Amino acid sequence: MLRTIVSAALVACTIAASPALAQSGARKAPRPAQQDFAAGQPGTPREPAILLTVTMQETYDGRMLFAPDQITVKLGQQVKFQLPNLGQLEHQFVIGSVEENARARAQGVSGKMANGTTVAPATTGDLLWRFTKPGQFEFGSLLPGQYEAGMKGTITVE
């Protein structure tokens, strides 16, 4: 009887551990092909990056903003954006062309984004990004009403 209980417990533990073991193996799998956006692509964690801090906040008069709201980077440069949310609301930091961000706002962006992140109030998020195309791009919070309240900025890639 005891042998049966022990055997059943071992089988149950093995079954319960299987998803965790499978998941840990999945983390070591090769990354899928990079998705390209107008402003570049997600960065590569093991490669060097410059660190840029962009704060997110609301003002007493209802405006929302990023500081700084104008950034210049070099073509090919990988940037790790450190994103402290000093406000009381959740905000996003999404990189794209004006057209990409307008489409995303119209569709309603939620969940995980390759070209952005959502940051809870009083926390700090980050985004690793490689700028592979020259030009002028934007970053913004695409949550309802935030872009219109001023939560946007410009990235120039030279």
VEXDREN-2710 file (C-alpha; in Angstrom, 1 decimal):
% VEXDREN-2710
k/r/px/py/pz
1/MET/0.0/0.0/0.0
2/LEU/2.8/2.5/1.0
3/ARG/4.6/1.5/-2.2
4/THR/1.5/2.4/-4.3
5/ILE/1.1/5.8/-2.6
6/VAL/4.8/6.6/-3.1
7/SER/4.7/5.6/-6.8
8/ALA/1.6/7.6/-7.3
9/ALA/3.2/10.6/-5.7
10/LEU/6.3/10.3/-7.9
11/VAL/4.2/10.1/-11.0
12/ALA/2.2/13.2/-9.9
13/CYS/5.4/15.2/-9.2
14/THR/6.8/14.2/-12.6
15/ILE/3.7/15.3/-14.4
16/ALA/3.5/18.6/-12.4
17/ALA/7.2/19.3/-13.2
18/SER/7.0/18.6/-16.9
19/PRO/5.6/22.1/-18.0
20/ALA/8.3/23.8/-15.9
21/LEU/11.0/21.6/-17.4
22/ALA/9.7/22.2/-20.9
23/GLN/9.5/25.9/-20.3
24/SER/13.1/26.1/-18.9
25/GLY/14.3/24.4/-22.1
26/ALA/12.3/26.9/-24.2
27/ARG/14.3/29.8/-22.8
28/LYS/17.4/28.4/-24.4
29/ALA/15.9/28.0/-27.8
30/PRO/17.2/30.3/-30.6
31/ARG/15.4/33.6/-30.9
32/PRO/13.0/33.9/-33.8
33/ALA/13.8/36.2/-36.8
34/GLN/13.8/39.8/-35.9
35/GLN/10.6/41.7/-36.8
36/ASP/11.4/45.0/-38.6
37/PHE/9.6/48.2/-37.8
38/ALA/10.1/51.6/-39.5
39/ALA/12.5/52.7/-36.7
40/GLY/14.5/49.4/-36.5
41/GLN/14.2/46.3/-34.5
42/PRO/14.3/44.9/-30.9
43/GLY/17.8/44.9/-29.6
44/THR/20.1/41.9/-28.8
45/PRO/20.6/41.6/-25.0
46/ARG/24.2/40.4/-25.1
47/GLU/25.4/43.2/-27.3
48/PRO/26.6/46.6/-26.1
49/ALA/24.1/49.4/-25.7
50/ILE/24.0/53.0/-24.6
51/LEU/21.7/53.8/-21.7
52/LEU/19.1/56.6/-22.1
53/THR/16.7/57.5/-19.4
54/VAL/13.3/58.8/-20.4
55/THR/10.9/59.7/-17.6
56/MET/7.1/59.4/-17.9
57/GLN/4.9/61.7/-15.9
58/GLU/1.6/63.7/-15.6
59/THR/1.4/67.4/-14.7
60/TYR/-1.0/69.1/-12.4
61/ASP/-2.8/70.7/-15.4
62/GLY/-3.6/67.3/-17.0
63/ARG/-0.8/67.1/-19.5
64/MET/1.3/64.0/-19.9
65/LEU/4.9/64.0/-21.0
66/PHE/8.2/62.3/-21.6
67/ALA/11.4/64.0/-20.5
68/PRO/13.4/64.4/-22.7
69/ASP/10.9/64.4/-25.6
70/GLN/13.6/64.8/-28.3
71/ILE/16.4/62.2/-28.7
72/THR/19.1/61.8/-31.3
73/VAL/20.9/58.5/-31.9
74/LYS/23.4/57.1/-34.5
75/LEU/22.4/54.7/-37.2
76/GLY/23.0/51.1/-36.1
77/GLN/23.2/52.1/-32.4
78/GLN/21.6/49.9/-29.8
79/VAL/19.9/51.8/-27.0
80/LYS/18.6/50.5/-23.7
81/PHE/15.9/52.9/-22.7
82/GLN/15.4/53.1/-18.9
83/LEU/11.8/54.2/-18.3
84/PRO/10.9/55.4/-14.8
85/ASN/7.2/56.2/-14.5
86/LEU/7.0/59.0/-12.0
87/GLY/3.2/59.4/-12.5
88/GLN/0.1/57.9/-11.0
89/LEU/-1.1/56.3/-14.2
90/GLU/0.1/53.4/-16.3
91/HIS/2.0/54.6/-19.4
92/GLN/3.5/53.1/-22.6
93/PHE/6.7/53.8/-24.5
94/VAL/6.2/52.7/-28.1
95/ILE/8.7/53.4/-30.9
96/GLY/7.6/53.6/-34.5
97/SER/6.8/55.9/-37.4
98/VAL/4.0/58.4/-37.1
99/GLU/1.9/56.1/-39.3
100/GLU/2.7/52.9/-37.3
101/ASN/1.8/54.5/-34.0
102/ALA/-1.4/56.0/-35.5
103/ARG/-2.5/52.6/-36.7
104/ALA/-1.7/51.1/-33.3
105/ARG/-3.6/53.8/-31.5
106/ALA/-6.6/53.2/-33.8
107/GLN/-6.5/49.4/-33.2
108/GLY/-6.0/49.8/-29.4
109/VAL/-2.6/48.4/-28.3
110/SER/-2.6/46.0/-25.4
111/GLY/-0.4/43.1/-24.3
112/LYS/3.2/42.5/-25.2
113/MET/4.8/44.6/-27.9
114/ALA/8.1/44.1/-29.7
115/ASN/8.5/47.8/-30.2
116/GLY/7.3/49.1/-26.8
117/THR/6.5/48.4/-23.2
118/THR/3.9/49.3/-20.6
119/VAL/5.1/50.7/-17.3
120/ALA/3.0/50.7/-14.1
121/PRO/3.0/53.8/-11.9
122/ALA/6.0/54.3/-9.6
123/THR/8.0/51.6/-11.4
124/THR/10.7/51.5/-14.0
125/GLY/10.5/49.6/-17.3
126/ASP/13.0/49.2/-20.0
127/LEU/13.2/48.6/-23.7
128/LEU/16.2/47.5/-25.8
129/TRP/16.1/48.8/-29.3
130/ARG/18.5/48.9/-32.3
131/PHE/18.0/51.8/-34.8
132/THR/18.7/50.2/-38.2
133/LYS/17.2/52.9/-40.4
134/PRO/17.9/56.7/-40.7
135/GLY/15.2/59.2/-40.3
136/GLN/12.8/60.8/-37.9
137/PHE/10.6/58.6/-35.7
138/GLU/8.4/59.0/-32.7
139/PHE/7.8/57.4/-29.4
140/GLY/4.6/57.8/-27.5
141/SER/2.1/56.3/-25.1
142/LEU/-0.7/54.8/-27.1
143/LEU/-3.1/54.2/-24.2
144/PRO/-6.4/56.1/-24.7
145/GLY/-6.0/59.8/-24.4
146/GLN/-2.4/59.9/-23.4
147/TYR/-0.8/60.6/-26.8
148/GLU/-3.4/63.4/-27.3
149/ALA/-2.5/64.8/-23.8
150/GLY/1.1/65.3/-25.0
151/MET/2.7/61.9/-24.2
152/LYS/4.9/61.7/-27.4
153/GLY/8.4/62.6/-28.5
154/THR/10.8/62.5/-31.5
155/ILE/13.8/60.3/-32.2
156/THR/16.2/61.4/-34.9
157/VAL/18.5/58.6/-36.3
158/GLU/21.5/60.0/-38.1
END
